[in-house]
Amino acid sequence: MPIIKSAKKRVKVAHKAAVRNSKTKRTLKTALKSFMKKGDAKTHSKAQSELAKATKKGVIHKNKAARKQSQLAKHAKAAGMKPAAKAASVKKATPKKTTAKPATKKTVAKKAPAKKPAAKKK
């Protein structure tokens, strides 16, 4: 058991983080298993969402999350789901119209006033 006050606090903080991380891992595993069992669009989106949350919280590495998402997509395609379900809901990006600003008067930069010479010592 730590004696120093800051070490005691670190133990508490580490314990809270461990509980939080284990909860995130558990929900991720549950979502992945339910998708593998059911294989429908709803569980697929839930699994992808949980992967994104775990990655954002730093529970799993981003490359591992990318690999798992790829595996999910592969299983979804094999199950006959449409692979572009997410892409269909995304709107096409429309270029913004730029309006020409009216011509403004050019401002001439003013010169800084000249410094006065230092006073002579007597």
LUMKEDREN-131623 format. One line per field, with one value per atom (N, C-alpha, C, CB): residue number from 0; residue in one letter; atom name; x, y, z. Coordinates in nm, 3 decimals, always signed. Glycine has a CB too. Layout:
BEGIN
nr <- (NUM_...)
rest <- (A_...)
atom <- (CA_...)
X <- (X_...)
Y <- (Y_...)
Z <- (Z_...)
This chain:
BEGIN
nr <- (0_0_0_0_1_1_1_1_2_2_2_2_3_3_3_3_4_4_4_4_5_5_5_5_6_6_6_6_7_7_7_7_8_8_8_8_9_9_9_9_10_10_10_10_11_11_11_11_12_12_12_12_13_13_13_13_14_14_14_14_15_15_15_15_16_16_16_16_17_17_17_17_18_18_18_18_19_19_19_19_20_20_20_20_21_21_21_21_22_22_22_22_23_23_23_23_24_24_24_24_25_25_25_25_26_26_26_26_27_27_27_27_28_28_28_28_29_29_29_29_30_30_30_30_31_31_31_31_32_32_32_32_33_33_33_33_34_34_34_34_35_35_35_35_36_36_36_36_37_37_37_37_38_38_38_38_39_39_39_39_40_40_40_40_41_41_41_41_42_42_42_42_43_43_43_43_44_44_44_44_45_45_45_45_46_46_46_46_47_47_47_47_48_48_48_48_49_49_49_49_50_50_50_50_51_51_51_51_52_52_52_52_53_53_53_53_54_54_54_54_55_55_55_55_56_56_56_56_57_57_57_57_58_58_58_58_59_59_59_59_60_60_60_60_61_61_61_61_62_62_62_62_63_63_63_63_64_64_64_64_65_65_65_65_66_66_66_66_67_67_67_67_68_68_68_68_69_69_69_69_70_70_70_70_71_71_71_71_72_72_72_72_73_73_73_73_74_74_74_74_75_75_75_75_76_76_76_76_77_77_77_77_78_78_78_78_79_79_79_79_80_80_80_80_81_81_81_81_82_82_82_82_83_83_83_83_84_84_84_84_85_85_85_85_86_86_86_86_87_87_87_87_88_88_88_88_89_89_89_89_90_90_90_90_91_91_91_91_92_92_92_92_93_93_93_93_94_94_94_94_95_95_95_95_96_96_96_96_97_97_97_97_98_98_98_98_99_99_99_99_100_100_100_100_101_101_101_101_102_102_102_102_103_103_103_103_104_104_104_104_105_105_105_105_106_106_106_106_107_107_107_107_108_108_108_108_109_109_109_109_110_110_110_110_111_111_111_111_112_112_112_112_113_113_113_113_114_114_114_114_115_115_115_115_116_116_116_116_117_117_117_117_118_118_118_118_119_119_119_119_120_120_120_120_121_121_121_121)
rest <- (M_M_M_M_P_P_P_P_I_I_I_I_I_I_I_I_K_K_K_K_S_S_S_S_A_A_A_A_K_K_K_K_K_K_K_K_R_R_R_R_V_V_V_V_K_K_K_K_V_V_V_V_A_A_A_A_H_H_H_H_K_K_K_K_A_A_A_A_A_A_A_A_V_V_V_V_R_R_R_R_N_N_N_N_S_S_S_S_K_K_K_K_T_T_T_T_K_K_K_K_R_R_R_R_T_T_T_T_L_L_L_L_K_K_K_K_T_T_T_T_A_A_A_A_L_L_L_L_K_K_K_K_S_S_S_S_F_F_F_F_M_M_M_M_K_K_K_K_K_K_K_K_G_G_G_G_D_D_D_D_A_A_A_A_K_K_K_K_T_T_T_T_H_H_H_H_S_S_S_S_K_K_K_K_A_A_A_A_Q_Q_Q_Q_S_S_S_S_E_E_E_E_L_L_L_L_A_A_A_A_K_K_K_K_A_A_A_A_T_T_T_T_K_K_K_K_K_K_K_K_G_G_G_G_V_V_V_V_I_I_I_I_H_H_H_H_K_K_K_K_N_N_N_N_K_K_K_K_A_A_A_A_A_A_A_A_R_R_R_R_K_K_K_K_Q_Q_Q_Q_S_S_S_S_Q_Q_Q_Q_L_L_L_L_A_A_A_A_K_K_K_K_H_H_H_H_A_A_A_A_K_K_K_K_A_A_A_A_A_A_A_A_G_G_G_G_M_M_M_M_K_K_K_K_P_P_P_P_A_A_A_A_A_A_A_A_K_K_K_K_A_A_A_A_A_A_A_A_S_S_S_S_V_V_V_V_K_K_K_K_K_K_K_K_A_A_A_A_T_T_T_T_P_P_P_P_K_K_K_K_K_K_K_K_T_T_T_T_T_T_T_T_A_A_A_A_K_K_K_K_P_P_P_P_A_A_A_A_T_T_T_T_K_K_K_K_K_K_K_K_T_T_T_T_V_V_V_V_A_A_A_A_K_K_K_K_K_K_K_K_A_A_A_A_P_P_P_P_A_A_A_A_K_K_K_K_K_K_K_K_P_P_P_P_A_A_A_A_A_A_A_A_K_K_K_K_K_K_K_K_K_K_K_K)
atom <- (N_CA_C_CB_N_CA_C_CB_N_CA_C_CB_N_CA_C_CB_N_CA_C_CB_N_CA_C_CB_N_CA_C_CB_N_CA_C_CB_N_CA_C_CB_N_CA_C_CB_N_CA_C_CB_N_CA_C_CB_N_CA_C_CB_N_CA_C_CB_N_CA_C_CB_N_CA_C_CB_N_CA_C_CB_N_CA_C_CB_N_CA_C_CB_N_CA_C_CB_N_CA_C_CB_N_CA_C_CB_N_CA_C_CB_N_CA_C_CB_N_CA_C_CB_N_CA_C_CB_N_CA_C_CB_N_CA_C_CB_N_CA_C_CB_N_CA_C_CB_N_CA_C_CB_N_CA_C_CB_N_CA_C_CB_N_CA_C_CB_N_CA_C_CB_N_CA_C_CB_N_CA_C_CB_N_CA_C_CB_N_CA_C_CB_N_CA_C_CB_N_CA_C_CB_N_CA_C_CB_N_CA_C_CB_N_CA_C_CB_N_CA_C_CB_N_CA_C_CB_N_CA_C_CB_N_CA_C_CB_N_CA_C_CB_N_CA_C_CB_N_CA_C_CB_N_CA_C_CB_N_CA_C_CB_N_CA_C_CB_N_CA_C_CB_N_CA_C_CB_N_CA_C_CB_N_CA_C_CB_N_CA_C_CB_N_CA_C_CB_N_CA_C_CB_N_CA_C_CB_N_CA_C_CB_N_CA_C_CB_N_CA_C_CB_N_CA_C_CB_N_CA_C_CB_N_CA_C_CB_N_CA_C_CB_N_CA_C_CB_N_CA_C_CB_N_CA_C_CB_N_CA_C_CB_N_CA_C_CB_N_CA_C_CB_N_CA_C_CB_N_CA_C_CB_N_CA_C_CB_N_CA_C_CB_N_CA_C_CB_N_CA_C_CB_N_CA_C_CB_N_CA_C_CB_N_CA_C_CB_N_CA_C_CB_N_CA_C_CB_N_CA_C_CB_N_CA_C_CB_N_CA_C_CB_N_CA_C_CB_N_CA_C_CB_N_CA_C_CB_N_CA_C_CB_N_CA_C_CB_N_CA_C_CB_N_CA_C_CB_N_CA_C_CB_N_CA_C_CB_N_CA_C_CB_N_CA_C_CB_N_CA_C_CB_N_CA_C_CB_N_CA_C_CB_N_CA_C_CB_N_CA_C_CB_N_CA_C_CB_N_CA_C_CB_N_CA_C_CB_N_CA_C_CB_N_CA_C_CB_N_CA_C_CB_N_CA_C_CB_N_CA_C_CB_N_CA_C_CB_N_CA_C_CB_N_CA_C_CB_N_CA_C_CB_N_CA_C_CB_N_CA_C_CB_N_CA_C_CB_N_CA_C_CB_N_CA_C_CB)
X <- (+0.085_+0.000_+0.089_-0.096_+0.058_+0.141_+0.128_+0.106_+0.233_+0.236_+0.214_+0.369_+0.274_+0.267_+0.127_+0.372_+0.082_-0.054_-0.080_-0.079_+0.015_-0.005_-0.011_+0.107_+0.066_+0.063_-0.071_+0.177_-0.128_-0.260_-0.365_-0.299_-0.353_-0.447_-0.432_-0.425_-0.309_-0.286_-0.350_-0.136_-0.347_-0.410_-0.560_-0.382_-0.622_-0.766_-0.800_-0.815_-0.722_-0.748_-0.728_-0.656_-0.623_-0.596_-0.708_-0.462_-0.760_-0.869_-0.995_-0.900_-1.026_-1.143_-1.127_-1.165_-1.007_-0.981_-0.993_-0.842_-0.944_-0.950_-1.095_-0.873_-1.178_-1.320_-1.386_-1.392_-1.356_-1.414_-1.370_-1.373_-1.242_-1.191_-1.249_-1.039_-1.264_-1.319_-1.465_-1.307_-1.538_-1.677_-1.684_-1.747_-1.595_-1.591_-1.555_-1.491_-1.458_-1.417_-1.532_-1.295_-1.605_-1.715_-1.825_-1.772_-1.862_-1.967_-1.922_-2.007_-1.795_-1.741_-1.749_-1.594_-1.705_-1.710_-1.853_-1.644_-1.945_-2.085_-2.141_-2.168_-2.109_-2.159_-2.102_-2.123_-1.973_-1.911_-1.972_-1.760_-1.994_-2.053_-2.197_-2.048_-2.274_-2.413_-2.420_-2.488_-2.325_-2.324_-2.289_-2.223_-2.190_-2.151_-2.265_-2.026_-2.346_-2.456_-2.576_-2.500_-2.617_-2.735_-2.702_-2.802_-2.602_-2.559_-2.652_-2.541_-2.726_-2.814_-2.755_-2.953_-2.821_-2.767_-2.762_-2.852_-2.860_-2.865_-2.746_-2.997_-2.717_-2.604_-2.471_-2.610_-2.469_-2.347_-2.314_-2.363_-2.413_-2.388_-2.354_-2.510_-2.415_-2.384_-2.239_-2.480_-2.195_-2.058_-1.957_-2.038_-1.987_-1.899_-1.894_-1.943_-2.008_-2.014_-1.931_-2.160_-1.942_-1.865_-1.715_-1.911_-1.678_-1.537_-1.485_-1.518_-1.566_-1.524_-1.511_-1.625_-1.603_-1.597_-1.474_-1.723_-1.446_-1.330_-1.200_-1.327_-1.196_-1.078_-1.062_-1.085_-1.170_-1.167_-1.123_-1.304_-1.166_-1.129_-0.988_-1.228_-0.928_-0.792_-0.785_-0.714_-0.896_-0.899_-0.833_-1.043_-0.857_-0.791_-0.718_-0.894_-0.620_-0.538_-0.619_-0.406_-0.592_-0.669_-0.650_-0.629_-0.532_-0.511_-0.591_-0.362_-0.602_-0.682_-0.829_-0.665_-0.875_-1.014_-1.039_-1.047_-0.944_-0.959_-0.964_-0.843_-0.881_-0.880_-1.012_-0.764_-1.065_-1.193_-1.308_-1.222_-1.305_-1.409_-1.404_-1.397_-1.284_-1.269_-1.326_-1.121_-1.298_-1.351_-1.503_-1.292_-1.559_-1.704_-1.765_-1.743_-1.703_-1.753_-1.747_-1.674_-1.642_-1.626_-1.737_-1.488_-1.766_-1.873_-2.010_-1.871_-2.027_-2.155_-2.178_-2.159_-2.073_-2.085_-2.114_-1.957_-2.048_-2.072_-2.215_-1.972_-2.272_-2.408_-2.512_-2.430_-2.467_-2.559_-2.606_-2.677_-2.544_-2.583_-2.520_-2.539_-2.581_-2.526_-2.405_-2.632_-2.293_-2.173_-2.177_-2.053_-2.258_-2.261_-2.380_-2.266_-2.417_-2.531_-2.502_-2.566_-2.381_-2.344_-2.327_-2.216_-2.272_-2.245_-2.374_-2.159_-2.482_-2.607_-2.668_-2.706_-2.644_-2.704_-2.624_-2.716_-2.501_-2.418_-2.457_-2.268_-2.479_-2.518_-2.395_-2.587_-2.420_-2.310_-2.267_-2.351_-2.139_-2.087_-2.109_-1.937_-2.180_-2.203_-2.105_-2.349_-2.045_-1.948_-2.021_-1.868_-1.962_-2.022_-2.004_-1.960_-2.108_-2.099_-2.027_-2.241_-1.929_-1.857_-1.909_-1.704_-1.938_-1.987_-1.871_-2.104_-1.868_-1.760_-1.785_-1.750_-1.684_-1.696_-1.681_-1.590_-1.755_-1.741_-1.602_-1.848_-1.557_-1.423_-1.417_-1.384_-1.317_-1.301_-1.181_-1.287_-1.180_-1.067_-0.946_-1.099_-0.836_-0.712_-0.663_-0.603_-0.626_-0.573_-0.422_-0.621_-0.367_-0.222_-0.169_-0.180_-0.071_-0.014_+0.061_+0.081_+0.032_+0.098_+0.235_+0.015_+0.328_+0.463_+0.463_+0.567_+0.544_+0.558_+0.630_+0.633_+0.588_+0.656_+0.802_+0.585_+0.884_+1.027_+1.055_+1.106_+1.151_+1.186_+1.266_+1.266_+1.240_+1.315_+1.453_+1.239_+1.555_+1.688_+1.690_+1.796_+1.773_+1.783_+1.840_+1.871_+1.794_+1.841_+1.989_+1.755_+2.064_+2.207_+2.225_+2.283_+2.321_+2.353_+2.441_+2.422_+2.423_+2.504_+2.616_+2.421)
Y <- (-0.119_+0.000_+0.124_+0.000_+0.219_+0.339_+0.426_+0.421_+0.496_+0.583_+0.728_+0.568_+0.767_+0.906_+0.936_+0.932_+1.058_+1.099_+1.092_+1.240_+1.138_+1.136_+0.993_+1.214_+0.902_+0.762_+0.698_+0.683_+0.737_+0.686_+0.731_+0.735_+0.857_+0.910_+0.837_+1.062_+0.810_+0.738_+0.599_+0.726_+0.534_+0.402_+0.414_+0.341_+0.517_+0.538_+0.568_+0.652_+0.658_+0.697_+0.579_+0.813_+0.503_+0.386_+0.283_+0.323_+0.268_+0.171_+0.216_+0.155_+0.346_+0.398_+0.379_+0.547_+0.406_+0.391_+0.245_+0.445_+0.155_+0.012_-0.034_-0.071_+0.014_-0.023_+0.032_+0.031_+0.158_+0.221_+0.148_+0.369_+0.114_+0.043_-0.097_+0.035_-0.166_-0.302_-0.299_-0.371_-0.194_-0.182_-0.159_-0.066_-0.074_-0.047_-0.173_+0.065_-0.249_-0.374_-0.474_-0.434_-0.482_-0.577_-0.543_-0.577_-0.415_-0.378_-0.401_-0.232_-0.380_-0.405_-0.554_-0.357_-0.639_-0.783_-0.831_-0.859_-0.778_-0.817_-0.778_-0.752_-0.656_-0.610_-0.694_-0.463_-0.727_-0.809_-0.949_-0.819_-1.008_-1.142_-1.143_-1.196_-1.039_-1.035_-1.018_-0.922_-0.944_-0.931_-1.065_-0.823_-1.134_-1.263_-1.365_-1.317_-1.351_-1.445_-1.410_-1.446_-1.283_-1.241_-1.203_-1.124_-1.118_-1.079_-0.984_-1.198_-0.900_-0.805_-0.664_-0.805_-0.572_-0.436_-0.361_-0.358_-0.386_-0.313_-0.351_-0.342_-0.480_-0.523_-0.484_-0.676_-0.477_-0.435_-0.290_-0.451_-0.202_-0.062_-0.045_+0.024_-0.125_-0.119_-0.161_-0.210_-0.265_-0.313_-0.209_-0.445_-0.146_-0.042_+0.077_+0.002_+0.111_+0.222_+0.194_+0.250_+0.073_+0.036_+0.033_-0.102_-0.010_-0.006_+0.138_-0.072_+0.227_+0.367_+0.427_+0.448_+0.394_+0.446_+0.396_+0.406_+0.268_+0.209_+0.270_+0.057_+0.298_+0.360_+0.503_+0.358_+0.575_+0.714_+0.725_+0.779_+0.631_+0.632_+0.579_+0.551_+0.521_+0.469_+0.330_+0.561_+0.259_+0.123_+0.026_+0.079_+0.045_-0.038_+0.053_-0.129_-0.002_+0.074_+0.099_-0.001_+0.211_+0.247_+0.148_+0.385_+0.087_-0.012_-0.139_-0.044_-0.176_-0.293_-0.267_-0.328_-0.145_-0.110_-0.114_+0.030_-0.065_-0.068_-0.211_+0.008_-0.295_-0.436_-0.503_-0.511_-0.475_-0.535_-0.485_-0.503_-0.355_-0.302_-0.367_-0.150_-0.393_-0.460_-0.602_-0.464_-0.670_-0.806_-0.804_-0.870_-0.703_-0.691_-0.671_-0.575_-0.586_-0.560_-0.686_-0.448_-0.762_-0.887_-0.986_-0.949_-0.999_-1.089_-1.038_-1.103_-0.907_-0.850_-0.876_-0.700_-0.862_-0.886_-1.032_-0.843_-1.121_-1.264_-1.301_-1.345_-1.226_-1.254_-1.196_-1.197_-1.117_-1.064_-0.923_-1.153_-0.858_-0.720_-0.628_-0.678_-0.513_-0.417_-0.349_-0.312_-0.346_-0.287_-0.135_-0.327_-0.069_+0.077_+0.132_+0.128_+0.067_+0.114_+0.250_+0.014_+0.273_+0.400_+0.508_+0.386_+0.472_+0.569_+0.623_+0.506_+0.547_+0.591_+0.706_+0.475_+0.709_+0.814_+0.943_+0.767_+0.939_+1.058_+1.139_+1.020_+1.269_+1.355_+1.390_+1.483_+1.417_+1.458_+1.599_+1.451_+1.620_+1.751_+1.846_+1.744_+1.954_+2.052_+2.166_+2.104_+2.210_+2.320_+2.447_+2.342_+2.519_+2.643_+2.751_+2.689_+2.829_+2.938_+3.054_+2.981_+3.105_+3.218_+3.344_+3.204_+3.440_+3.566_+3.664_+3.621_+3.741_+3.838_+3.953_+3.889_+3.988_+4.099_+4.229_+4.089_+4.330_+4.458_+4.516_+4.557_+4.588_+4.646_+4.746_+4.715_+4.734_+4.825_+4.913_+4.748_+5.025_+5.116_+5.054_+5.254_+5.070_+5.018_+5.116_+4.996_+5.062_+5.148_+5.146_+5.102_+5.265_+5.278_+5.266_+5.413_+5.182_+5.164_+5.290_+5.041_+5.337_+5.457_+5.421_+5.525_+5.513_+5.493_+5.525_+5.579_+5.453_+5.481_+5.614_+5.366_+5.694_+5.822_+5.802_+5.904_+5.894_+5.884_+5.904_+5.985_+5.827_+5.837_+5.965_+5.712_+6.026_+6.145_+6.105_+6.228_+6.183_+6.149_+6.161_+6.240_+6.078_+6.078_+6.212_+5.960_+6.256_+6.382_+6.371_+6.423_+6.476_+6.475_+6.497_+6.582_+6.427_+6.441_+6.564_+6.315_+6.634_+6.753_+6.725_+6.862)
Z <- (+0.000_+0.000_+0.000_+0.123_-0.087_-0.092_+0.033_-0.215_+0.063_+0.180_+0.138_+0.256_+0.028_-0.018_-0.071_-0.128_-0.042_-0.076_-0.227_-0.026_-0.308_-0.453_-0.506_-0.523_-0.444_-0.486_-0.452_-0.419_-0.339_-0.301_-0.403_-0.159_-0.444_-0.542_-0.675_-0.562_-0.715_-0.841_-0.838_-0.868_-0.722_-0.710_-0.733_-0.571_-0.673_-0.691_-0.837_-0.601_-0.897_-1.035_-1.130_-1.075_-1.107_-1.191_-1.180_-1.153_-1.060_-1.040_-1.115_-0.889_-1.106_-1.178_-1.329_-1.145_-1.379_-1.523_-1.565_-1.558_-1.479_-1.512_-1.521_-1.408_-1.431_-1.432_-1.558_-1.305_-1.590_-1.708_-1.836_-1.716_-1.844_-1.963_-1.975_-1.958_-1.863_-1.869_-1.913_-1.733_-1.872_-1.915_-2.067_-1.840_-2.118_-2.261_-2.339_-2.293_-2.289_-2.354_-2.355_-2.284_-2.244_-2.232_-2.332_-2.089_-2.343_-2.438_-2.581_-2.418_-2.607_-2.741_-2.775_-2.750_-2.683_-2.708_-2.727_-2.593_-2.647_-2.658_-2.794_-2.546_-2.839_-2.968_-3.082_-2.989_-3.074_-3.179_-3.183_-3.157_-3.066_-3.061_-3.112_-2.918_-3.077_-3.123_-3.275_-3.053_-3.332_-3.478_-3.542_-3.521_-3.488_-3.546_-3.536_-3.475_-3.430_-3.412_-3.502_-3.265_-3.501_-3.576_-3.720_-3.507_-3.737_-3.870_-3.943_-3.952_-3.870_-3.937_-3.934_-3.871_-4.001_-4.017_-3.884_-4.117_-3.799_-3.672_-3.582_-3.598_-3.573_-3.489_-3.553_-3.467_-3.687_-3.756_-3.721_-3.908_-3.726_-3.694_-3.546_-3.729_-3.460_-3.316_-3.291_-3.235_-3.359_-3.343_-3.393_-3.418_-3.505_-3.556_-3.462_-3.695_-3.404_-3.310_-3.186_-3.271_-3.134_-3.015_-3.045_-2.962_-3.164_-3.204_-3.206_-3.342_-3.260_-3.267_-3.127_-3.350_-3.038_-2.901_-2.828_-2.824_-2.842_-2.775_-2.826_-2.794_-2.956_-3.014_-2.964_-3.168_-2.960_-2.916_-2.771_-2.934_-2.688_-2.546_-2.522_-2.466_-2.625_-2.611_-2.553_-2.527_-2.553_-2.499_-2.595_-2.469_-2.725_-2.825_-2.923_-2.899_-2.990_-3.085_-3.212_-3.118_-3.277_-3.396_-3.510_-3.443_-3.521_-3.628_-3.600_-3.641_-3.473_-3.438_-3.469_-3.289_-3.441_-3.471_-3.621_-3.415_-3.699_-3.845_-3.895_-3.911_-3.839_-3.878_-3.844_-3.810_-3.725_-3.684_-3.771_-3.536_-3.807_-3.893_-4.031_-3.905_-4.078_-4.206_-4.199_-4.248_-4.089_-4.070_-4.062_-3.943_-3.994_-3.985_-4.123_-3.892_-4.203_-4.337_-4.423_-4.403_-4.405_-4.480_-4.444_-4.452_-4.314_-4.270_-4.316_-4.116_-4.314_-4.357_-4.505_-4.329_-4.583_-4.727_-4.755_-4.800_-4.678_-4.696_-4.656_-4.612_-4.561_-4.516_-4.612_-4.377_-4.710_-4.809_-4.780_-4.820_-4.684_-4.655_-4.759_-4.512_-4.779_-4.874_-4.810_-4.916_-4.880_-4.820_-4.810_-4.899_-4.892_-4.894_-4.816_-5.037_-4.706_-4.628_-4.568_-4.519_-4.524_-4.463_-4.569_-4.380_-4.683_-4.789_-4.850_-4.896_-4.845_-4.904_-4.824_-4.911_-4.694_-4.611_-4.615_-4.469_-4.665_-4.671_-4.793_-4.676_-4.772_-4.883_-4.966_-4.830_-5.092_-5.178_-5.139_-5.328_-5.141_-5.106_-5.222_-5.068_-5.195_-5.299_-5.280_-5.297_-5.389_-5.373_-5.333_-5.504_-5.242_-5.195_-5.302_-5.060_-5.318_-5.414_-5.347_-5.465_-5.414_-5.359_-5.423_-5.380_-5.340_-5.393_-5.396_-5.308_-5.501_-5.516_-5.419_-5.663_-5.346_-5.252_-5.329_-5.138_-5.288_-5.358_-5.336_-5.311_-5.435_-5.427_-5.312_-5.561_-5.232_-5.119_-5.143_-4.986_-5.075_-5.089_-5.024_-5.027_-5.092_-5.035_-4.930_-5.145_-4.819_-4.714_-4.722_-4.573_-4.712_-4.719_-4.577_-4.785_-4.561_-4.429_-4.389_-4.425_-4.269_-4.220_-4.168_-4.109_-4.189_-4.137_-3.989_-4.214_-3.917_-3.775_-3.758_-3.702_-3.661_-3.643_-3.606_-3.535_-3.653_-3.627_-3.480_-3.711_-3.428_-3.286_-3.264_-3.239_-3.152_-3.117_-3.067_-3.011_-3.096_-3.046_-2.894_-3.108_-2.835_-2.690_-2.641_-2.642_-2.526_-2.470_-2.430_-2.347_-2.456_-2.422_-2.274_-2.502_-2.220_-2.079_-2.061_-2.023_-1.957_-1.929_-1.837_-1.873)
